[in-house]
């Protein structure tokens, strides 16, 4: 049985609590349609004392349990807070103690926006990459100089700690966790229901996958950045490997060792991700999008797109545009 814990903290943004719960519960319902015998996911909202708290907008939230009653969980979600988080953090030192204990038990911890400050206070982020809400960057640097703040990343991941800079990013992370907890098909279905209508910049679509450059192989990071800049162009991986004085075999081995995937899969991920945004945001034809993202054969592009997204490009465009709000 999987278990997720969502922290209830005064002045939390309600969406950063409710959205993960809704996505997890939807995935769990879909999984039991596939396999009725599968055990339920348990999602619990926990506060320090188990009593109702007031979050932003004057909304009263009723937790399920006290925080110290949870000794075993698979995923911990720390919500974003409205305004300066420091006063709230000082009120609840027991939250930091509990987070350290759970981290030492190999639990996955995910913090959103200024909720990342709870992790920074524990010292668990010292000498590790992290991100937070852009408005709080400068203060975060002053308060936590040992944390390697990544101001250009919406999501970071080191060990079992994930940081999301904004609430939209938590949507991407939940899809990632759902794929880990369930399977790729369920993750795709949840993405179609929850994620398509959320606007993402072309640079941000790669979330933690892009920053498997949370790894430390500098040459592979440079190769990833080169691919991000040059993905529309036709090039051979051998040419890229030569730029970094490696044989193709060595380049493939080091890339997979650093990122967990192959260079060609990473390149396809960039191209398909960009194509998804163009299908949603532009009126370019399927063929034009194919050429724009680096595929010379529109039929091959359409086939690959369907294999990865479980929809044709045309079906995907129709789906996401149906979900866009118009003024």
GISULZI-V561974 format. One line per field, one symbol per residue. phi: phi as a letter, one per 20 degrees, with the letter a starting at -180 (. if undefined). Layout:
phi: ???
//
This chain:
phi: .eccddfdcgmffgffeffgfffffffffffeffbgeffffddcecdgdmegcddfnmeeddfebfffeedbbebdddffdenffgfffffcffffffffffffemeeccddlfffffffffnfegmcfbcbfgfdgffffffcfeeefdfddebcbcldddcdfbfgfffffffffffffdafffffffffeddfeefcffedfekffgefeffdegffgfffffffedgfeebeffffffgdlcfffffffffffednbegffffffffffffffffedcdffgfffgffeodedgffgfffgffedmbfgfffffffffefede
//
